Amino acid sequence: MDKTLSREDEWKYAEKSLEWHGWGSPVGLAIGLVGVGLAALLVRFAILGF
């Protein structure tokens, strides 16, 4: 049984997989926001202390 995909199907699946990668995805955005929050907290502790 041949399971090769047409060019259109390959592009469709590649496009869907790219939606969940990078900083534009919900997961990447959440990780980025948590990172910015932690950095701000560490800067606050460095300046003001606990």
C-alpha positions as CSV (number, residue, x, y, z in Angstrom):
1,M,0.0,0.0,0.0
2,D,1.5,3.3,-1.1
3,K,1.2,6.1,1.5
4,T,2.8,8.9,-0.5
5,L,1.1,12.3,-0.2
6,S,0.4,14.7,-3.0
7,R,2.1,18.1,-3.0
8,E,-1.1,19.7,-1.8
9,D,-1.5,17.3,1.1
10,E,2.2,17.7,2.1
11,W,1.8,21.5,2.1
12,K,-1.4,21.3,4.2
13,Y,0.2,19.1,6.9
14,A,3.4,21.2,6.8
15,E,1.4,24.4,7.3
16,K,-0.6,22.9,10.2
17,S,2.6,21.8,11.9
18,L,4.2,25.2,11.6
19,E,1.2,26.8,13.3
20,W,2.3,25.3,16.6
21,H,6.0,26.2,16.4
22,G,7.7,29.4,17.2
23,W,6.8,32.4,19.4
24,G,3.5,33.0,17.6
25,S,2.0,29.8,18.8
26,P,0.0,29.7,22.1
27,V,2.6,27.5,23.7
28,G,5.5,29.7,22.6
29,L,3.7,32.8,23.6
30,A,3.0,31.4,27.1
31,I,6.6,30.4,27.6
32,G,7.7,33.8,26.4
33,L,5.3,35.6,28.8
34,V,6.4,33.4,31.8
35,G,10.1,34.2,30.9
36,V,9.5,37.9,30.8
37,G,7.6,37.7,34.1
38,L,10.4,35.8,35.8
39,A,13.0,38.2,34.4
40,A,11.1,41.2,35.8
41,L,10.8,39.4,39.2
42,L,14.5,38.7,39.3
43,V,15.3,42.3,38.4
44,R,13.0,43.5,41.1
45,F,14.7,41.3,43.7
46,A,18.1,42.4,42.5
47,I,17.2,46.1,43.0
48,L,14.9,46.0,46.0
49,G,15.8,42.7,47.7
50,F,13.2,40.4,49.2
